[in-house]
Amino acid sequence: MSRRLENKRVLVTCADKYRGPAIEKLIKAEAALVQTRVDSLLDQESVDGVLSTCGDVDVLIANRVGREIMAGSGIDSVAQWTDIWQY
């Protein structure tokens, strides 16, 4: 890997779901300092809580699949989306 994220602080939300594990593996291979969360950042209170715990971040990867994201995709359920993205 190119180490293009070396020493960058990267925060991945919903790191235990969907593409989270693969994203975490990739950015670690790029030498990033990875922080993972299993929750979504859906409101300002959530964001404030994460930032108070994690501190500053250089990159935020908001890994989240919800009904609003699936709308119009032809995918009917989170389970179907997860099956598509299994690695």
URJO-V132441 format. One line per field, one symbol per residue. ss: DSSP state (@ for helix, = for strand, . for the rest). phi: phi as a letter, one per 30 degrees, with the letter a starting at -180 (. if undefined). burial: 1 if it has 16 or more other C-alpha atoms within 10 Angstrom, else 0. A space follows every 50 residues. Layout:
ss: ???
phi: ???
burial: ???
//
This chain:
ss: ........=====......@@@@@@@@@@...====.......@@@@@@@ @@@@....====....@@@@.......@@@@@@@...
phi: .didceiddcccchdcbhcedddedddddcidcccbbcccccaddddddd ddddidbcbccddabbedddeidiccadddedddcdb
burial: 00001001111111111111010100110111110110111000000001 0000000000011110000000000000001000000
//
